[in-house]
């Protein structure tokens, strides 16, 4: 549940084309930008911080309008082994603003927390890599910002190295709270993500993302076309920016974000 409107923001299993800090240091590999998850994990005993400095979205539907601003949304990761890491996702500030039928509503505050565990099943140098990411969202946000429900799911990222392009597939099953707050239902997520180097240290990423939400009240399908750039300043530091464009009436019309990642 990476999008701003599902939970709290890749450089895929192939890293971001970082500039060399030294032959013994592998380039940083992140789960941002875009909605895809990387198969790679944080090196054992290393910490990694991936932060969305700012993210903004706009949704217009049937005469209504909703805007969301998030600041400082971050994933703090720790490498448990050479194939697994643990992650804590936090949204320190979320502001929502909506207008419908002449009524305007605003809310802001601390967002929900999420905990994720990532495990890579395949070898580090495999051309096809497969991972698993079980995750759990904890309802730490106020009722005005979040839905107050525990939610979770399982993502199964698959990365295929087809030099100079890397292809990532992102099947995912989410278990979400019903809109009326009574019970839970499934949502299916998938994506196709392509990335490749365009300059020294710079990677261009393009993606098509879908989510079908089987809420008992109404089944809806969200689709977006996403594009992002990542620039590796060094093997341990990366900047990124991106935009997502909604392709169905249920999807936010536009999402914009700027982020930074560091490993230490």
C-alpha positions as CSV (number, residue, x, y, z in Angstrom):
1,X,0.0,0.0,0.0
2,X,2.5,2.5,-1.1
3,X,0.5,5.3,-2.7
4,X,-0.4,8.3,-0.5
5,X,-4.1,7.5,-0.7
6,X,-3.6,3.8,0.4
7,X,-1.1,4.3,3.2
8,X,1.7,6.4,3.6
9,X,6.4,6.3,-1.8
10,X,12.7,2.3,-7.0
11,X,15.2,1.5,-8.1
12,X,14.2,-2.1,-8.5
13,X,16.3,-5.1,-7.9
14,X,18.9,-3.5,-10.2
15,X,20.4,-0.5,-8.3
16,X,20.2,3.1,-9.3
17,X,23.4,3.4,-11.3
18,X,25.2,5.1,-8.3
19,X,28.5,6.7,-8.7
20,X,31.4,4.6,-7.3
21,X,32.4,5.2,-3.7
22,X,34.6,2.1,-3.8
23,X,34.6,-1.4,-5.2
24,X,33.6,-2.9,-1.9
25,X,30.5,-0.7,-1.5
26,X,27.3,-1.8,-3.4
27,X,25.1,1.1,-4.7
28,X,22.1,2.0,-2.6
29,X,18.9,0.2,-3.7
30,X,15.6,1.7,-2.6
31,X,11.8,1.1,-2.7
32,X,11.4,4.6,-4.1
33,X,10.6,6.4,-6.3
34,X,7.4,5.1,-7.9
35,X,5.0,2.5,-6.4
36,X,7.1,-0.6,-7.2
37,X,8.9,-2.5,-4.5
38,X,12.5,-3.4,-5.1
39,X,13.6,-7.1,-4.6
40,X,16.9,-6.0,-3.1
41,X,17.3,-5.6,0.7
42,X,19.5,-3.4,2.9
43,X,22.9,-5.0,3.6
44,X,23.2,-6.8,6.9
45,X,23.6,-4.6,10.0
46,X,23.2,-1.4,7.8
47,X,20.5,1.3,8.3
48,X,18.7,3.0,5.4
49,X,16.4,6.0,5.5
50,X,14.1,6.7,2.5
51,X,12.1,9.9,2.9
52,X,9.4,11.7,0.9
53,X,10.3,15.2,1.6
54,X,6.9,16.3,0.3
55,X,4.1,14.7,-1.6
56,X,0.9,16.2,-2.9
57,X,-2.2,14.8,-4.7
58,X,-5.4,16.1,-6.3
59,X,-8.6,14.2,-7.0
60,X,-11.6,15.6,-8.8
61,X,-14.8,13.5,-9.1
62,X,-18.4,14.4,-9.8
63,X,-18.1,18.0,-8.7
64,X,-16.1,17.2,-5.6
65,X,-12.4,17.8,-5.0
66,X,-9.9,16.4,-2.5
67,X,-6.2,17.4,-1.9
68,X,-3.7,15.6,0.3
69,X,-0.3,17.0,1.4
70,X,2.2,14.8,3.2
71,X,5.6,15.9,4.7
72,X,8.4,13.7,5.8
73,X,6.9,10.3,5.1
74,X,9.8,7.9,5.7
75,X,10.8,4.3,5.7
76,X,13.5,3.4,8.2
77,X,15.1,0.1,7.3
78,X,17.6,-2.3,9.0
79,X,19.4,-5.2,7.3
80,X,18.8,-8.4,9.2
81,X,20.8,-10.6,6.9
82,X,22.2,-10.6,3.4
83,X,18.7,-11.4,2.1
84,X,16.2,-9.7,4.5
85,X,15.4,-6.5,6.2
86,X,12.8,-5.0,8.6
87,X,11.1,-1.6,7.8
88,X,9.2,0.9,9.8
89,X,7.1,3.4,7.7
90,X,5.9,6.6,9.3
91,X,4.0,9.7,8.2
92,X,4.7,12.5,10.6
93,X,2.4,15.0,9.0
94,X,-0.6,14.5,6.7
95,X,-3.1,17.2,5.7
96,X,-6.3,16.5,3.8
97,X,-8.7,19.1,2.3
98,X,-12.0,18.2,0.6
99,X,-14.9,20.0,-0.9
100,X,-18.2,18.4,-1.9
101,X,-21.7,19.9,-2.3
102,X,-20.5,23.2,-1.1
103,X,-19.1,21.8,2.2
104,X,-15.4,22.1,2.9
105,X,-13.5,19.9,5.3
106,X,-9.9,20.0,6.5
107,X,-7.9,17.7,8.7
108,X,-4.3,17.3,9.6
109,X,-2.0,15.3,11.9
110,X,0.2,12.3,12.4
111,X,-0.5,9.5,9.9
112,X,-0.6,5.7,10.2
113,X,2.5,3.5,10.9
114,X,3.3,0.5,8.8
115,X,5.7,-2.4,9.5
116,X,7.2,-4.5,6.7
117,X,9.5,-7.4,6.4
118,X,11.3,-8.1,3.1
119,X,13.0,-11.3,2.1
120,X,14.8,-12.0,-1.2
121,X,14.6,-15.7,-2.3
122,X,17.0,-15.5,-5.2
123,X,20.8,-14.9,-5.4
124,X,22.1,-11.4,-5.6
125,X,23.4,-11.8,-9.1
126,X,20.4,-13.7,-10.5
127,X,18.9,-12.1,-13.7
128,X,15.4,-13.0,-12.4
129,X,14.9,-12.1,-8.7
130,X,11.9,-12.8,-6.5
131,X,11.0,-11.4,-3.1
132,X,8.2,-11.3,-0.5
133,X,7.1,-8.4,1.6
134,X,4.4,-9.1,4.3
135,X,3.2,-5.8,5.9
136,X,0.9,-4.5,8.5
137,X,-0.6,-1.0,8.9
138,X,-1.2,0.2,12.4
139,X,-4.0,2.9,12.9
140,X,-2.0,5.6,14.7
141,X,-3.7,8.4,12.7
142,X,-6.7,10.4,14.0
143,X,-10.1,9.5,12.6
144,X,-10.0,12.6,10.5
145,X,-6.8,11.5,8.8
146,X,-7.0,7.7,8.8
147,X,-9.7,5.0,9.0
148,X,-8.7,3.7,12.4
149,X,-8.3,0.1,11.2
150,X,-5.5,-2.4,11.1
151,X,-4.8,-3.5,7.5
152,X,-2.1,-5.5,5.8
153,X,-1.1,-7.6,2.9
154,X,1.6,-9.4,1.0
155,X,3.6,-8.1,-2.0
156,X,5.6,-10.4,-4.2
157,X,8.0,-8.3,-6.3
158,X,9.7,-9.9,-9.3
159,X,12.6,-8.3,-11.1
160,X,14.0,-9.2,-14.5
161,X,17.3,-7.8,-15.7
162,X,17.2,-7.1,-19.5
163,X,20.1,-4.8,-19.9
164,X,20.1,-1.9,-20.2
165,X,16.5,-2.0,-18.9
166,X,15.2,-3.6,-15.7
167,X,11.6,-4.8,-15.6
168,X,9.7,-5.2,-12.3
169,X,6.3,-6.8,-11.8
170,X,4.5,-6.1,-8.5
171,X,1.6,-8.5,-7.7
172,X,0.2,-7.7,-4.2
173,X,-2.8,-8.8,-2.1
174,X,-4.1,-6.3,0.4
175,X,-6.6,-6.9,3.2
176,X,-8.5,-3.7,3.8
177,X,-11.2,-2.4,6.1
178,X,-14.7,-2.1,4.5
179,X,-15.8,1.5,3.9
180,X,-18.6,1.2,6.4
181,X,-16.1,0.0,9.1
182,X,-17.7,-3.4,9.5
183,X,-15.5,-6.3,8.2
184,X,-12.7,-6.5,5.7
185,X,-12.2,-7.3,2.0
186,X,-9.4,-7.9,-0.5
187,X,-7.7,-5.6,-3.0
188,X,-5.5,-6.8,-5.8
189,X,-2.5,-4.7,-6.9
190,X,-0.2,-5.1,-9.9
191,X,2.2,-3.1,-11.9
192,X,4.7,-3.1,-14.7
193,X,7.8,-1.0,-14.0
194,X,10.7,-0.2,-16.5
195,X,13.9,1.5,-15.5
196,X,17.2,2.3,-17.2
197,X,20.1,4.7,-17.0
198,X,19.8,8.0,-19.0
199,X,23.0,9.7,-17.7
200,X,25.8,9.2,-15.3
201,X,24.2,8.4,-11.9
202,X,20.7,9.1,-13.3
203,X,17.9,6.6,-13.8
204,X,14.5,7.1,-15.6
205,X,11.6,5.0,-14.4
206,X,8.2,4.5,-16.1
207,X,5.3,2.5,-14.6
208,X,1.7,1.5,-15.1
209,X,0.0,0.6,-11.8
210,X,-3.4,-0.9,-11.1
211,X,-5.5,-1.6,-8.0
212,X,-8.9,-3.3,-7.8
213,X,-10.6,-2.8,-4.5
214,X,-13.4,-5.3,-3.8
215,X,-15.2,-3.3,-1.1
216,X,-18.7,-4.8,-0.5
217,X,-20.2,-1.3,-1.1
218,X,-18.7,-1.1,-4.6
219,X,-15.8,-2.6,-6.5
220,X,-13.5,0.1,-8.0
221,X,-10.4,0.0,-10.1
222,X,-7.6,2.5,-9.9
223,X,-5.1,2.9,-12.7
224,X,-2.2,5.3,-13.0
225,X,0.7,6.1,-15.3
226,X,3.8,7.0,-13.3
227,X,7.2,8.5,-14.2
228,X,10.2,9.3,-12.0
229,X,13.9,10.2,-12.0
230,X,16.4,9.1,-9.5
231,X,19.9,10.6,-9.2
232,X,22.6,8.8,-7.2
233,X,25.0,11.4,-5.7
234,X,27.1,8.6,-4.3
235,X,26.7,4.9,-3.5
236,X,25.0,5.8,-0.2
237,X,22.9,8.9,-1.2
238,X,20.1,9.4,-3.7
239,X,17.6,12.1,-4.7
240,X,14.4,11.4,-6.6
241,X,11.3,13.1,-7.9
242,X,8.2,11.9,-9.7
243,X,4.6,12.3,-10.9
244,X,1.7,9.9,-11.1
245,X,-1.3,10.5,-13.4
246,X,-4.7,8.9,-12.8
247,X,-6.3,7.1,-15.7
248,X,-9.7,6.2,-14.2
249,X,-12.2,8.4,-12.4
250,X,-11.4,6.7,-9.0
251,X,-7.7,7.5,-9.2
252,X,-6.1,10.7,-8.0
253,X,-5.8,13.0,-11.1
254,X,-2.2,13.8,-10.2
255,X,0.4,13.1,-7.5
256,X,3.7,14.9,-7.2
257,X,6.6,14.0,-4.9
258,X,10.2,14.7,-4.0
259,X,12.4,12.4,-2.0
260,X,15.8,11.5,-0.7
261,X,17.4,8.3,0.5
262,X,20.6,7.6,2.5
263,X,22.3,4.5,3.8
264,X,24.6,4.5,6.9
